Amino acid sequence: MKKSLLAFAALNTFAVAAHAQSSVTLYGLIDEGFNWTQNSNGGHLYNLTSGIMQGSRFGLRGIEDLGGGLKAVFVLESGFNLSTGALGQADKGSTQGLMFGRQAYVGISSDYGNVTLGRQYDSVVDFVGPLAAADQWGGSISAHAGDIDNFNNANRVNSAVKFRSATYAGLSFGGIYSFGGVPGEYSRNQIFSLGAGYSNGPLTLGAAYLNVRNPNVSFFGDGGASTTVSASGNFISSPVFSGYASAHTYQDLGAAGAYSFGAATIGATYSNIKFSGLGDTATSGTNPRGYSGTATFNNVEINFKYQITPALLVGAAFDYTKGSSVNEAKGALNPGAKYYQGAFGVDYFLSKRTDVYLIGVYQKASGTDSTGAPAVAALNSVTASSSDRQAMVRIGIRHKF
């Protein structure tokens, strides 16, 4: 009898220990606020919207100790619109939202890093984006024109294998590869990205490269089942680059750095974006202007933030985007567009989980945009202006759980 009781106690202790080595965490973030937008499709707009400072979301994060330094990990993360209750991300060829549109992956973690499989962020988002103002205090409306360089993670990578290293003396690195999934054409819809970051004391650096084949479908169209090329197939909404849907390849090279002086931090980002092989209407997208060759954009941002108190942060940034000239049909030339953008922000933390904030952004455009029309201001995630100027002010509240 005593032996049975001892065996039962030992078994019960083992079960409790095994349970303690596995965990599933429910987490999330809610962001809602009031906006005033000048020149939204020709008029002033007053409205409530969700997910500007950060996208509203809830998710499950799990980990299981497998022994020998290995762990099984997973993340299932769903974005949503607090104003309407709708799902936040969608296959852009469909009106239906994605259940886990932000992230959905499973993999193995070790002392050397993580290998994960599923819908994930590219290396530009991992290593460069966090140093831009939009990812710190400016929200999506302060992202670079149309979030053309994906620093604000407007787009994810489907069906991806990803590696993210552990940190060695402040250095980490990683990469991601997405299979195209087209029979007989292994490179069609293919995506790959590489990047590295360094953080030591007051200095933080990041650099990354992203290469996307048939980007209108595989990246901007989310690569969903309904995002196939058709006579009207254009899944890019921003006029900054929507005219380049026929590009065979999208390339994004980004770098950023930041340095802290006590409570103050100054940072800078740079990105070079290329839409090459324009005119690929068979497998990529529409080309109403008859573009050929390559359209190139260069973007530079300077940002500054100051932690006045542990609870109060202020920030300011200036961003400049310049598009190259592009060959059109019948020997015509699109001279390209320029976008000048300024932003400021104030963020006050009521607690560790809840903050209130104020963001203001102003953009001016000049030249000719990708649609062949006079360039209009087009703040990211906002309906484009009918003129060359646009401004937006937002007062919001964010709660994390």
Steps between C-alpha positions, in 0.01 A plus 500: 500500500779737595680421173184580304458832679863589437470410131182709469668797672804474272282478190293799612817702569632415152173607339504834683864558398426412138202735502718779641736466205226574249293816477247676278456877542208709384612853413374797308486871433209740447553834324218746427489873438344809345639638172482828315616465139544788258448432129381141523373453144430872481337567838563517872430178688420446868483138613595230748741231379682206650866403490700812407770506767504120480263255340232368736549127553468196721710187487617176652869436567609152600822333608586142601832381639614199295821445695859528386467878458220468243153652527193485280351847437195638324316829448145551370421872476181659368458866410163671535326834454371617838264752336307233308604165646624385158820303447794728436685327215355355180590321182497812282321321221211428736273677748556229761743553785770261615454327836870530587598776259780655702711190572454124503801275546644197679861395547797400714706723727853426621796680654608591146171654387154417364382321187131563430250416225189695394382859441772732633682834481796556267849609607436867412219502757715320757826695479434842340135591558529535881739794452249705297276756671182318393592191702594699809258789560363615160263219408406381151402848378863614537640206301689577181280584198271199448729303736685433177796339679283293741676649803155518665422133409200572278563164329588152628665197343291185454620137495837601637797328666676741733817497710573756772828461688571546866687818596880483512672801662217723379486351148210300357410396147238309306326423175174382350401306188152456355424231245314629196270202484444506123543158329793499259603859590689485829607868486154643429359681807825418682611725789826510693654739749820533705592737780709575807486726803742626763426657837761597757452773757372820335555376142250298295546402134301296250517400133294268280420400143167378361440347154148417376399341168162598353448739795152621401372147564740340748566796733262793453218261413589275797540203268155368584306257284291775344791736431571378150584715200203627303420784263422720801740342746668776700526444873712808581289783640745790533541724192866537600572164332169341393590568135788253529287189559651338189849484656652155481720566806486726805828565682537682830835586659477671838736623769451692821678618811428675829712649777385600848632795700347454841125553457534608135530269197575604144455254214507470123372251243568447130330279244549434131200340329487365145205380292685325218388309192199727450256372239453148638123495447489121460600407856512821703239770433351772285702759310267770360785749444712251308796529738826317431835475674536590868341751736726594793420677825741633760380588849676677787361563849645694792328448834536621857339408830540623855390323818401801710395279791467121528132548406525776236659473154513754216623439146549669163603374156554614142478264203585547131407260218620547141384292204701459180386563144342201324458411132140493375345374177574674169821658628337711773668554837350525847734741686413356844376652826633636827340481844595718798360402838525629856364340817484566872372294791433511873449179697400493868483174697225484759636160609727226366215374284303811403607821324339797325664669203487782248641466146512759223622442143526730196599396146564694179539335158639627170567362150317211332401190693491137385151537351625767258302774674630804693620361832260533790583473869425149625563436869538132575176318597293810411287574191721707267452875467359665188783756516874504563453555876354293783504519879369280778478535878408208727426476872492140617518253784686167502469214747709185509407176670 
